[in-house]
Amino acid sequence: MAGAWMNDAAMDNQYKYNGKELNSDFGLNWMDYGARWYDASVGRWWGRI
């Protein structure tokens, strides 16, 4: 919810769905789930356990 009451620190929050960090390195936009990476655009998990 953007609005006049939002400050810059709140807009730069990288923790999204389920409290996981959105990593936008190289334009991939994967979610960091610890041992694996989740790509929401294709609904796939990446990485080995």
Residue pairs with C-beta under 8 A, 6 or more apart in sequence:
2 11
14 21
14 22
14 23
14 24
15 21
15 22
16 22
16 31
17 31
17 40
18 31
20 31
20 32
20 33
20 38
21 31
21 32
22 29
22 30
22 31
22 32
23 29
23 30
23 31
23 32
23 37
28 39
29 39
29 40
29 41
30 37
30 38
30 39
30 46
31 37
31 38
31 39
31 40
33 45
35 47
35 49
36 45
36 46
36 47
36 49
37 45
37 46
37 47
38 44
38 45
38 46
39 45
39 46
